Amino acid sequence: MRSLLIHPSCKPRRAVLILVILGIVLLLFTHPTTRARGYTFLGLSIAPSYYWLRFQAERLPQHNLALPFPEGKTGRYVKFSVQVNFLGWNNCLGERLMNAHLAHVSNRAYVFSDYWWAPEHFPFSPAPKSGARTPMGALLAGPVVGGPWHRDTTFLNDSSHPKSPRAISERWWNIICPLSSRRLINTEDIKPHIPGGVDHAAGQLIFDTWRKLLLEAEESCVEIVYTSFDADTFPQIFDLRLWGGQRVLELWEAFSASPVSTLLRPSNIVSAAVESNLRKGVFHGRTGGGRPPIGMPMPFRHMLAIHLRRGDYINHCRFLASVGSGYYGWSQLKFLPDVAAHRFPGSDDPQREAKAFAMCLPDIKQVVARAHQVRQDWDKALDTVYLLTNESGEFLDILVTALLRGGWRTVVTTHDLQLDNEQLGVGMAVDMEIAKRAEVFLGNGWSSFTSNVIHQRLVAGKDPKSIRML
């Protein structure tokens, strides 16, 4: 029995060993390379759990049965189970924001849920077989994830004002709205009967039809569902057919003024990532982690952010150009300078396909030339380029060199950011926040990412002239 006990002299050595191991782990997790690439163990990436964020989301004050109408057990709720998942985050974001806006004007609480990744986009390889997901609260903040509907919190306690029910989590929905209490509305029963049908119904008519349905429904709990993709390839209320054409523009004025838009902000994780890289001087080209010199100006004031989508877009741009696809979502707004100037080739242009392809997937010379032209058009000095890109090969290295030779003082890319594990998991939202803050944004008009950046820049009060297209 005695031989099984640890000798007292071994305890100090064991304590020292534990401290050494902890020190090594801490060193690895705080090293710049780790911050840039995430944590790995035995060659596998370790995705963040966001446990504390999930814990906080489930303890939102509106998750309370005793609250008075329109919240609590007598409240009004709507869950959009038709919401798209397993695509890029920005394909999902635009739809979720519009759904939240619809819920708000229908006096119902929006039900927010995790974002489920397409496996090929998940930043931690390999993606789990059960599916990879991230809480929406890691990506953004505001009413769409349960925040208040007013900036002034004292306004919430003013009984003279009717309250809008705050968004709730999917978990709370399952408590407050058990299956037996839900009214199911199938999009297949509604969409084909709106004048114009699924392909041509006016954007405002689509919105008004669903608002009327949600307002007039007597049930507290309404769930928007679909049966199968066989009946409708895009069963969402605000589907790809709407976002991919100009019908969506009818919704801009009300949507951009909605609290869903005006109170939308980056999550604490995203804000911390941007501020951390500012402090480290990354946007001044100091990628080694050193602090920027004292008195160095805020880099965003002189920054051109370029959304350079490559990778999957190499084939996608060929397809878009060949079928004559136009810009996506808010990139089509008529008051944007390149839209107003009819820069996009018309259907009668014999070079239309070649021109569209070059705009969607420009080569190095074209990117450098376009950046130079946009800099000349702007009435303030621009000396820094931030490349938001999924490109990481030789193309990017040559492009950075070409931009520097072209007279740009600093060129920084997505891959230069120093991010911890949680920040790396929402890297696309970090890029979006940088693009929103930049003095000028040069986007890809076919991309949902660019569309969402345009939305956030305009709502933030940026000059429409600061939004350009490749």
Beta strands, then each sheet from edge to edge (+ up, - down):
strand 1: 40-41
strand 2: 44-45
strand 3: 77-80
strand 4: 109-112
strand 5: 115-116
strand 6: 133-134
strand 7: 140-141
strand 8: 168-169
strand 9: 182-186
strand 10: 221-225
strand 11: 265-266
strand 12: 303-308
strand 13: 384-389
strand 14: 410-413
strand 15: 440-443
strand 16: 467-469
sheet 1: 1+ 2-
sheet 2: 8+ 4+ 3+ 10+ 9+
sheet 3: 5+ 6-
sheet 4: 7+ 11-
sheet 5: 14+ 13+ 12+ 15+ 16+
end
